[in-house]
Amino acid sequence: MAANKIKHKNTSSNEPLSKDLKRNWVMYLLFIPVAAYFITFNYIPMAGIVMAFQDFSFARGIFGSTFVGFDNFVDLFTGSAFGTVMRNTIAMAALNLTLGFFAPVVLAFIICETPYKRYRRLIQTVSYMPYFVAAVVVTQLVRELLGTNGGVTLFLSMFGLDKQNWLANPNIPVFWLINTFTDIWQGAGFGTIVYIAAIHNISGDLHEAAAIDGAGRWIRLTKITLPGIFPTITLFFALRIGLVFVTGFDKILLLYMPTTYATADVLTTYTFRMAFGAGGGNFGLSAASGLFQSAVGTFLLIFSNWLNRRLTKNSLF
């Protein structure tokens, strides 16, 4: 009987595509808008990569612009601002991979360990809400709170810190920390959804047996809960590494100013300013910067996936 089931399963998995389309046509129909979106906005624009190797001009277009080889990359890597931009990008990426990544994990533990269900729901609701606030609104709130007479500024002045507009402070690491804690405030609550679901999938029998043996909450948290969701943590950590160089563009662009370019400018905002900022219009250099950024992100994603597979036997691909 089992052999027949296995045989039937193997033959059905190798059936022609036409039969699969006939049986699952609704699923394929639902996939068409998704496929159209990715083809239109992700794959077709990849043809613009050629701009990174051209002295691109809108008047001449892609086919008429002069081919300059790797000159744009040479100008990018030897530019006076490139070293500063890379320093800021790496620093903010490191903060996002430490404080920013583990904040949802810690918050998920706090929510799940809260003994009263009503309080758990309240914490979840309050922590989820900032995620659905537009970046423009978030940055305006940050400006109000960190301005000269803002609430956070007045609070910090009680501890002897200067009363100032913190967003205009060019010193390291003021803007880096502002960007990191803004991301945590907006995204930590929403990021807990997967971790809370993973925690709830851990067998309750393990916790009951540990409690009977006298294990306290901290022991159960570190010996049962954390190992139980560790594969999920490493999986999302691998994804975060691959995207770390391209996140935060909108908030940084809305928060920084010329006085803080030295500490706030990152690869994404630098690319934007080269193309559309004051005195910009160097679309070839901007395309080269974007291509370099994508190449670094792809390498980091592949490396983190390989490392994840070696350490935990789990991987994205």
ABEGO torsion letter per residue (X at the ends): XAAAAAAAAAAAAABBAAAAAAAAAAAAAAAAAAAAAAAAAAAAAAAAAAAAABBBBAAAEAAABBBAEAAAAAAAAABAAAAAAAAAAAAAAAAAABAAAAAAAAAAAAAAABABAAAAAAAAAAAAAAAABBAAAAAAAAAAAABAABAAAAAAAAAGBBBBBAAABABOAAAAAAAAAAAAAAAAAAAAAAAAAAAAABBAAAAAAAAAAGBBAAAAAAAAAAAAAAAAAAAAAAAAAAAAAABGAAAAAAABBAAAAAAABBAAAAAAAAAABBGBGBAAAAAAAAAAAAAAAAAAAAAAAAAAAAAAGBBAX
